[in-house]
């Protein structure tokens, strides 16, 4: 009888401990936006505005944190931009409806919109 009580207590302790381990999960998220100075924005616009523009239907809303629309091709920045704004090495861009949209290539999320 004593062994049965000990086994039941041990089983109950395990059942209580298992959910506690699951609650210790830490999720790290990247910042949703990128901080750019006015000078850095000018550098980007000067180099990218020459590129082709993608036109989307008016009903497509672009916002930071949303994925770039399916089928839209994103491009690497020219080397001149990387020299002046090194933080952009990890990002891509697309020129949509007269806006330069910065995209995280790992998640396809929009991180900044230069209007």
Phi and psi in radians as a Rosetta constraint file:
Dihedral C 1 N 2 CA 2 C 2 CIRCULARHARMONIC -1.136 0.35
Dihedral N 2 CA 2 C 2 N 3 CIRCULARHARMONIC -0.672 0.35
Dihedral C 2 N 3 CA 3 C 3 CIRCULARHARMONIC -1.134 0.35
Dihedral N 3 CA 3 C 3 N 4 CIRCULARHARMONIC -0.678 0.35
Dihedral C 3 N 4 CA 4 C 4 CIRCULARHARMONIC -1.114 0.35
Dihedral N 4 CA 4 C 4 N 5 CIRCULARHARMONIC -0.700 0.35
Dihedral C 4 N 5 CA 5 C 5 CIRCULARHARMONIC -1.141 0.35
Dihedral N 5 CA 5 C 5 N 6 CIRCULARHARMONIC -0.741 0.35
Dihedral C 5 N 6 CA 6 C 6 CIRCULARHARMONIC -1.130 0.35
Dihedral N 6 CA 6 C 6 N 7 CIRCULARHARMONIC -0.729 0.35
Dihedral C 6 N 7 CA 7 C 7 CIRCULARHARMONIC -1.137 0.35
Dihedral N 7 CA 7 C 7 N 8 CIRCULARHARMONIC -0.713 0.35
Dihedral C 7 N 8 CA 8 C 8 CIRCULARHARMONIC -1.132 0.35
Dihedral N 8 CA 8 C 8 N 9 CIRCULARHARMONIC -0.711 0.35
Dihedral C 8 N 9 CA 9 C 9 CIRCULARHARMONIC -1.138 0.35
Dihedral N 9 CA 9 C 9 N 10 CIRCULARHARMONIC -0.739 0.35
Dihedral C 9 N 10 CA 10 C 10 CIRCULARHARMONIC -1.128 0.35
Dihedral N 10 CA 10 C 10 N 11 CIRCULARHARMONIC -0.732 0.35
Dihedral C 10 N 11 CA 11 C 11 CIRCULARHARMONIC -1.120 0.35
Dihedral N 11 CA 11 C 11 N 12 CIRCULARHARMONIC -0.726 0.35
Dihedral C 11 N 12 CA 12 C 12 CIRCULARHARMONIC -1.121 0.35
Dihedral N 12 CA 12 C 12 N 13 CIRCULARHARMONIC -0.687 0.35
Dihedral C 12 N 13 CA 13 C 13 CIRCULARHARMONIC -1.119 0.35
Dihedral N 13 CA 13 C 13 N 14 CIRCULARHARMONIC -0.674 0.35
Dihedral C 13 N 14 CA 14 C 14 CIRCULARHARMONIC -1.155 0.35
Dihedral N 14 CA 14 C 14 N 15 CIRCULARHARMONIC -0.735 0.35
Dihedral C 14 N 15 CA 15 C 15 CIRCULARHARMONIC -1.108 0.35
Dihedral N 15 CA 15 C 15 N 16 CIRCULARHARMONIC -0.611 0.35
Dihedral C 15 N 16 CA 16 C 16 CIRCULARHARMONIC -1.299 0.35
Dihedral N 16 CA 16 C 16 N 17 CIRCULARHARMONIC -0.643 0.35
Dihedral C 16 N 17 CA 17 C 17 CIRCULARHARMONIC -1.277 0.35
Dihedral N 17 CA 17 C 17 N 18 CIRCULARHARMONIC -0.609 0.35
Dihedral C 17 N 18 CA 18 C 18 CIRCULARHARMONIC -1.046 0.35
Dihedral N 18 CA 18 C 18 N 19 CIRCULARHARMONIC -0.863 0.35
Dihedral C 18 N 19 CA 19 C 19 CIRCULARHARMONIC -1.106 0.35
Dihedral N 19 CA 19 C 19 N 20 CIRCULARHARMONIC -0.524 0.35
Dihedral C 19 N 20 CA 20 C 20 CIRCULARHARMONIC -1.107 0.35
Dihedral N 20 CA 20 C 20 N 21 CIRCULARHARMONIC -0.634 0.35
Dihedral C 20 N 21 CA 21 C 21 CIRCULARHARMONIC -1.152 0.35
Dihedral N 21 CA 21 C 21 N 22 CIRCULARHARMONIC -0.671 0.35
Dihedral C 21 N 22 CA 22 C 22 CIRCULARHARMONIC -1.164 0.35
Dihedral N 22 CA 22 C 22 N 23 CIRCULARHARMONIC -0.445 0.35
Dihedral C 22 N 23 CA 23 C 23 CIRCULARHARMONIC -1.367 0.35
Dihedral N 23 CA 23 C 23 N 24 CIRCULARHARMONIC -0.133 0.35
Dihedral C 23 N 24 CA 24 C 24 CIRCULARHARMONIC -1.597 0.35
Dihedral N 24 CA 24 C 24 N 25 CIRCULARHARMONIC 0.174 0.35
Dihedral C 24 N 25 CA 25 C 25 CIRCULARHARMONIC -1.247 0.35
Dihedral N 25 CA 25 C 25 N 26 CIRCULARHARMONIC 2.288 0.35
Dihedral C 25 N 26 CA 26 C 26 CIRCULARHARMONIC -1.967 0.35
Dihedral N 26 CA 26 C 26 N 27 CIRCULARHARMONIC 2.233 0.35
Dihedral C 26 N 27 CA 27 C 27 CIRCULARHARMONIC -1.920 0.35
Dihedral N 27 CA 27 C 27 N 28 CIRCULARHARMONIC 2.153 0.35
Dihedral C 27 N 28 CA 28 C 28 CIRCULARHARMONIC -1.817 0.35
Dihedral N 28 CA 28 C 28 N 29 CIRCULARHARMONIC 2.205 0.35
Dihedral C 28 N 29 CA 29 C 29 CIRCULARHARMONIC -1.981 0.35
Dihedral N 29 CA 29 C 29 N 30 CIRCULARHARMONIC 2.567 0.35
Dihedral C 29 N 30 CA 30 C 30 CIRCULARHARMONIC -1.321 0.35
Dihedral N 30 CA 30 C 30 N 31 CIRCULARHARMONIC 2.674 0.35
Dihedral C 30 N 31 CA 31 C 31 CIRCULARHARMONIC -1.049 0.35
Dihedral N 31 CA 31 C 31 N 32 CIRCULARHARMONIC 2.491 0.35
Dihedral C 31 N 32 CA 32 C 32 CIRCULARHARMONIC -1.377 0.35
Dihedral N 32 CA 32 C 32 N 33 CIRCULARHARMONIC -0.286 0.35
Dihedral C 32 N 33 CA 33 C 33 CIRCULARHARMONIC -2.266 0.35
Dihedral N 33 CA 33 C 33 N 34 CIRCULARHARMONIC 2.960 0.35
Dihedral C 33 N 34 CA 34 C 34 CIRCULARHARMONIC -2.188 0.35
Dihedral N 34 CA 34 C 34 N 35 CIRCULARHARMONIC 2.378 0.35
Dihedral C 34 N 35 CA 35 C 35 CIRCULARHARMONIC -1.551 0.35
Dihedral N 35 CA 35 C 35 N 36 CIRCULARHARMONIC 2.117 0.35
Dihedral C 35 N 36 CA 36 C 36 CIRCULARHARMONIC -2.208 0.35
Dihedral N 36 CA 36 C 36 N 37 CIRCULARHARMONIC 2.380 0.35
Dihedral C 36 N 37 CA 37 C 37 CIRCULARHARMONIC -1.314 0.35
Dihedral N 37 CA 37 C 37 N 38 CIRCULARHARMONIC 2.863 0.35
Dihedral C 37 N 38 CA 38 C 38 CIRCULARHARMONIC -1.018 0.35
Dihedral N 38 CA 38 C 38 N 39 CIRCULARHARMONIC -0.656 0.35
Dihedral C 38 N 39 CA 39 C 39 CIRCULARHARMONIC -1.125 0.35
Dihedral N 39 CA 39 C 39 N 40 CIRCULARHARMONIC -0.718 0.35
Dihedral C 39 N 40 CA 40 C 40 CIRCULARHARMONIC -1.143 0.35
Dihedral N 40 CA 40 C 40 N 41 CIRCULARHARMONIC -0.682 0.35
Dihedral C 40 N 41 CA 41 C 41 CIRCULARHARMONIC -1.091 0.35
Dihedral N 41 CA 41 C 41 N 42 CIRCULARHARMONIC -0.678 0.35
Dihedral C 41 N 42 CA 42 C 42 CIRCULARHARMONIC -1.123 0.35
Dihedral N 42 CA 42 C 42 N 43 CIRCULARHARMONIC -0.732 0.35
Dihedral C 42 N 43 CA 43 C 43 CIRCULARHARMONIC -1.040 0.35
Dihedral N 43 CA 43 C 43 N 44 CIRCULARHARMONIC -0.816 0.35
Dihedral C 43 N 44 CA 44 C 44 CIRCULARHARMONIC -1.074 0.35
Dihedral N 44 CA 44 C 44 N 45 CIRCULARHARMONIC -0.860 0.35
Dihedral C 44 N 45 CA 45 C 45 CIRCULARHARMONIC -1.097 0.35
Dihedral N 45 CA 45 C 45 N 46 CIRCULARHARMONIC -0.681 0.35
Dihedral C 45 N 46 CA 46 C 46 CIRCULARHARMONIC -1.076 0.35
Dihedral N 46 CA 46 C 46 N 47 CIRCULARHARMONIC -0.670 0.35
Dihedral C 46 N 47 CA 47 C 47 CIRCULARHARMONIC -1.536 0.35
Dihedral N 47 CA 47 C 47 N 48 CIRCULARHARMONIC -0.541 0.35
Dihedral C 47 N 48 CA 48 C 48 CIRCULARHARMONIC -1.606 0.35
Dihedral N 48 CA 48 C 48 N 49 CIRCULARHARMONIC -0.522 0.35
Dihedral C 48 N 49 CA 49 C 49 CIRCULARHARMONIC -1.049 0.35
Dihedral N 49 CA 49 C 49 N 50 CIRCULARHARMONIC -0.433 0.35
Dihedral C 49 N 50 CA 50 C 50 CIRCULARHARMONIC -1.229 0.35
Dihedral N 50 CA 50 C 50 N 51 CIRCULARHARMONIC -0.344 0.35
Dihedral C 50 N 51 CA 51 C 51 CIRCULARHARMONIC -1.315 0.35
Dihedral N 51 CA 51 C 51 N 52 CIRCULARHARMONIC 2.893 0.35
Dihedral C 51 N 52 CA 52 C 52 CIRCULARHARMONIC -1.108 0.35
Dihedral N 52 CA 52 C 52 N 53 CIRCULARHARMONIC 2.594 0.35
Dihedral C 52 N 53 CA 53 C 53 CIRCULARHARMONIC -1.868 0.35
Dihedral N 53 CA 53 C 53 N 54 CIRCULARHARMONIC 2.371 0.35
Dihedral C 53 N 54 CA 54 C 54 CIRCULARHARMONIC -1.656 0.35
Dihedral N 54 CA 54 C 54 N 55 CIRCULARHARMONIC 2.279 0.35
Dihedral C 54 N 55 CA 55 C 55 CIRCULARHARMONIC -1.842 0.35
Dihedral N 55 CA 55 C 55 N 56 CIRCULARHARMONIC 2.184 0.35
Dihedral C 55 N 56 CA 56 C 56 CIRCULARHARMONIC -1.881 0.35
Dihedral N 56 CA 56 C 56 N 57 CIRCULARHARMONIC 2.707 0.35
Dihedral C 56 N 57 CA 57 C 57 CIRCULARHARMONIC -1.056 0.35
Dihedral N 57 CA 57 C 57 N 58 CIRCULARHARMONIC 2.630 0.35
Dihedral C 57 N 58 CA 58 C 58 CIRCULARHARMONIC -1.020 0.35
Dihedral N 58 CA 58 C 58 N 59 CIRCULARHARMONIC -0.440 0.35
Dihedral C 58 N 59 CA 59 C 59 CIRCULARHARMONIC -1.333 0.35
Dihedral N 59 CA 59 C 59 N 60 CIRCULARHARMONIC -0.182 0.35
Dihedral C 59 N 60 CA 60 C 60 CIRCULARHARMONIC -1.449 0.35
Dihedral N 60 CA 60 C 60 N 61 CIRCULARHARMONIC 2.061 0.35
Dihedral C 60 N 61 CA 61 C 61 CIRCULARHARMONIC -1.706 0.35
Dihedral N 61 CA 61 C 61 N 62 CIRCULARHARMONIC 2.252 0.35
Dihedral C 61 N 62 CA 62 C 62 CIRCULARHARMONIC -1.770 0.35
Dihedral N 62 CA 62 C 62 N 63 CIRCULARHARMONIC 2.234 0.35
Dihedral C 62 N 63 CA 63 C 63 CIRCULARHARMONIC -2.605 0.35
Dihedral N 63 CA 63 C 63 N 64 CIRCULARHARMONIC 2.650 0.35
Dihedral C 63 N 64 CA 64 C 64 CIRCULARHARMONIC -1.085 0.35
Dihedral N 64 CA 64 C 64 N 65 CIRCULARHARMONIC 2.343 0.35
Dihedral C 64 N 65 CA 65 C 65 CIRCULARHARMONIC 1.687 0.35
Dihedral N 65 CA 65 C 65 N 66 CIRCULARHARMONIC -0.329 0.35
Dihedral C 65 N 66 CA 66 C 66 CIRCULARHARMONIC -1.504 0.35
Dihedral N 66 CA 66 C 66 N 67 CIRCULARHARMONIC 2.699 0.35
Dihedral C 66 N 67 CA 67 C 67 CIRCULARHARMONIC -1.268 0.35
Dihedral N 67 CA 67 C 67 N 68 CIRCULARHARMONIC 2.627 0.35
Dihedral C 67 N 68 CA 68 C 68 CIRCULARHARMONIC -1.157 0.35
Dihedral N 68 CA 68 C 68 N 69 CIRCULARHARMONIC 2.492 0.35
Dihedral C 68 N 69 CA 69 C 69 CIRCULARHARMONIC -0.951 0.35
Dihedral N 69 CA 69 C 69 N 70 CIRCULARHARMONIC 2.511 0.35
Dihedral C 69 N 70 CA 70 C 70 CIRCULARHARMONIC -1.045 0.35
Dihedral N 70 CA 70 C 70 N 71 CIRCULARHARMONIC 2.400 0.35
Dihedral C 70 N 71 CA 71 C 71 CIRCULARHARMONIC 1.544 0.35
Dihedral N 71 CA 71 C 71 N 72 CIRCULARHARMONIC -0.118 0.35
Dihedral C 71 N 72 CA 72 C 72 CIRCULARHARMONIC -1.503 0.35
Dihedral N 72 CA 72 C 72 N 73 CIRCULARHARMONIC 2.169 0.35
Dihedral C 72 N 73 CA 73 C 73 CIRCULARHARMONIC -1.468 0.35
Dihedral N 73 CA 73 C 73 N 74 CIRCULARHARMONIC 2.289 0.35
Dihedral C 73 N 74 CA 74 C 74 CIRCULARHARMONIC -1.787 0.35
Dihedral N 74 CA 74 C 74 N 75 CIRCULARHARMONIC 2.677 0.35
Dihedral C 74 N 75 CA 75 C 75 CIRCULARHARMONIC -2.162 0.35
Dihedral N 75 CA 75 C 75 N 76 CIRCULARHARMONIC 2.704 0.35
Dihedral C 75 N 76 CA 76 C 76 CIRCULARHARMONIC -1.359 0.35
Dihedral N 76 CA 76 C 76 N 77 CIRCULARHARMONIC 2.610 0.35
Dihedral C 76 N 77 CA 77 C 77 CIRCULARHARMONIC -1.261 0.35
Dihedral N 77 CA 77 C 77 N 78 CIRCULARHARMONIC 2.618 0.35
Dihedral C 77 N 78 CA 78 C 78 CIRCULARHARMONIC -1.095 0.35
Dihedral N 78 CA 78 C 78 N 79 CIRCULARHARMONIC 2.671 0.35
Dihedral C 78 N 79 CA 79 C 79 CIRCULARHARMONIC -0.982 0.35
Dihedral N 79 CA 79 C 79 N 80 CIRCULARHARMONIC -0.603 0.35
Dihedral C 79 N 80 CA 80 C 80 CIRCULARHARMONIC -1.037 0.35
Dihedral N 80 CA 80 C 80 N 81 CIRCULARHARMONIC -0.625 0.35
Dihedral C 80 N 81 CA 81 C 81 CIRCULARHARMONIC -1.222 0.35
Dihedral N 81 CA 81 C 81 N 82 CIRCULARHARMONIC -0.728 0.35
Dihedral C 81 N 82 CA 82 C 82 CIRCULARHARMONIC -1.067 0.35
Dihedral N 82 CA 82 C 82 N 83 CIRCULARHARMONIC -0.615 0.35
Dihedral C 82 N 83 CA 83 C 83 CIRCULARHARMONIC -1.132 0.35
Dihedral N 83 CA 83 C 83 N 84 CIRCULARHARMONIC -0.749 0.35
Dihedral C 83 N 84 CA 84 C 84 CIRCULARHARMONIC -1.523 0.35
Dihedral N 84 CA 84 C 84 N 85 CIRCULARHARMONIC -0.458 0.35
Dihedral C 84 N 85 CA 85 C 85 CIRCULARHARMONIC -2.351 0.35
Dihedral N 85 CA 85 C 85 N 86 CIRCULARHARMONIC 1.343 0.35
Dihedral C 85 N 86 CA 86 C 86 CIRCULARHARMONIC -1.032 0.35
Dihedral N 86 CA 86 C 86 N 87 CIRCULARHARMONIC -0.473 0.35
Dihedral C 86 N 87 CA 87 C 87 CIRCULARHARMONIC -1.072 0.35
Dihedral N 87 CA 87 C 87 N 88 CIRCULARHARMONIC -0.344 0.35
Dihedral C 87 N 88 CA 88 C 88 CIRCULARHARMONIC -1.412 0.35
Dihedral N 88 CA 88 C 88 N 89 CIRCULARHARMONIC -0.054 0.35
Dihedral C 88 N 89 CA 89 C 89 CIRCULARHARMONIC -0.991 0.35
Dihedral N 89 CA 89 C 89 N 90 CIRCULARHARMONIC -0.603 0.35
Dihedral C 89 N 90 CA 90 C 90 CIRCULARHARMONIC -1.530 0.35
Dihedral N 90 CA 90 C 90 N 91 CIRCULARHARMONIC -0.065 0.35
Dihedral C 90 N 91 CA 91 C 91 CIRCULARHARMONIC -1.911 0.35
Dihedral N 91 CA 91 C 91 N 92 CIRCULARHARMONIC 2.836 0.35
Dihedral C 91 N 92 CA 92 C 92 CIRCULARHARMONIC -2.119 0.35
Dihedral N 92 CA 92 C 92 N 93 CIRCULARHARMONIC 3.054 0.35
Dihedral C 92 N 93 CA 93 C 93 CIRCULARHARMONIC -2.522 0.35
Dihedral N 93 CA 93 C 93 N 94 CIRCULARHARMONIC 2.863 0.35
Dihedral C 93 N 94 CA 94 C 94 CIRCULARHARMONIC -2.551 0.35
Dihedral N 94 CA 94 C 94 N 95 CIRCULARHARMONIC 2.462 0.35
Dihedral C 94 N 95 CA 95 C 95 CIRCULARHARMONIC -1.715 0.35
Dihedral N 95 CA 95 C 95 N 96 CIRCULARHARMONIC 1.822 0.35
Dihedral C 95 N 96 CA 96 C 96 CIRCULARHARMONIC -2.092 0.35
Dihedral N 96 CA 96 C 96 N 97 CIRCULARHARMONIC 2.203 0.35
Dihedral C 96 N 97 CA 97 C 97 CIRCULARHARMONIC 0.801 0.35
Dihedral N 97 CA 97 C 97 N 98 CIRCULARHARMONIC 0.853 0.35
Dihedral C 97 N 98 CA 98 C 98 CIRCULARHARMONIC 1.138 0.35
Dihedral N 98 CA 98 C 98 N 99 CIRCULARHARMONIC 0.372 0.35
Dihedral C 98 N 99 CA 99 C 99 CIRCULARHARMONIC -2.185 0.35
Dihedral N 99 CA 99 C 99 N 100 CIRCULARHARMONIC 2.480 0.35
Dihedral C 99 N 100 CA 100 C 100 CIRCULARHARMONIC -1.698 0.35
Dihedral N 100 CA 100 C 100 N 101 CIRCULARHARMONIC 2.081 0.35
Dihedral C 100 N 101 CA 101 C 101 CIRCULARHARMONIC -1.883 0.35
Dihedral N 101 CA 101 C 101 N 102 CIRCULARHARMONIC 2.088 0.35
Dihedral C 101 N 102 CA 102 C 102 CIRCULARHARMONIC -1.564 0.35
Dihedral N 102 CA 102 C 102 N 103 CIRCULARHARMONIC 2.342 0.35
Dihedral C 102 N 103 CA 103 C 103 CIRCULARHARMONIC -2.231 0.35
Dihedral N 103 CA 103 C 103 N 104 CIRCULARHARMONIC 2.392 0.35
Dihedral C 103 N 104 CA 104 C 104 CIRCULARHARMONIC -1.422 0.35
Dihedral N 104 CA 104 C 104 N 105 CIRCULARHARMONIC 2.011 0.35
Dihedral C 104 N 105 CA 105 C 105 CIRCULARHARMONIC -1.188 0.35
Dihedral N 105 CA 105 C 105 N 106 CIRCULARHARMONIC -0.361 0.35
Dihedral C 105 N 106 CA 106 C 106 CIRCULARHARMONIC -1.283 0.35
Dihedral N 106 CA 106 C 106 N 107 CIRCULARHARMONIC -0.595 0.35
Dihedral C 106 N 107 CA 107 C 107 CIRCULARHARMONIC -2.021 0.35
Dihedral N 107 CA 107 C 107 N 108 CIRCULARHARMONIC -0.171 0.35
Dihedral C 107 N 108 CA 108 C 108 CIRCULARHARMONIC 1.095 0.35
Dihedral N 108 CA 108 C 108 N 109 CIRCULARHARMONIC 0.339 0.35
Dihedral C 108 N 109 CA 109 C 109 CIRCULARHARMONIC -1.527 0.35
Dihedral N 109 CA 109 C 109 N 110 CIRCULARHARMONIC 2.535 0.35
Dihedral C 109 N 110 CA 110 C 110 CIRCULARHARMONIC -1.334 0.35
Dihedral N 110 CA 110 C 110 N 111 CIRCULARHARMONIC 2.200 0.35
Dihedral C 110 N 111 CA 111 C 111 CIRCULARHARMONIC -1.845 0.35
Dihedral N 111 CA 111 C 111 N 112 CIRCULARHARMONIC -0.328 0.35
Dihedral C 111 N 112 CA 112 C 112 CIRCULARHARMONIC -2.869 0.35
Dihedral N 112 CA 112 C 112 N 113 CIRCULARHARMONIC 2.584 0.35
Dihedral C 112 N 113 CA 113 C 113 CIRCULARHARMONIC -2.210 0.35
Dihedral N 113 CA 113 C 113 N 114 CIRCULARHARMONIC 2.112 0.35
Dihedral C 113 N 114 CA 114 C 114 CIRCULARHARMONIC -1.720 0.35
Dihedral N 114 CA 114 C 114 N 115 CIRCULARHARMONIC 2.021 0.35
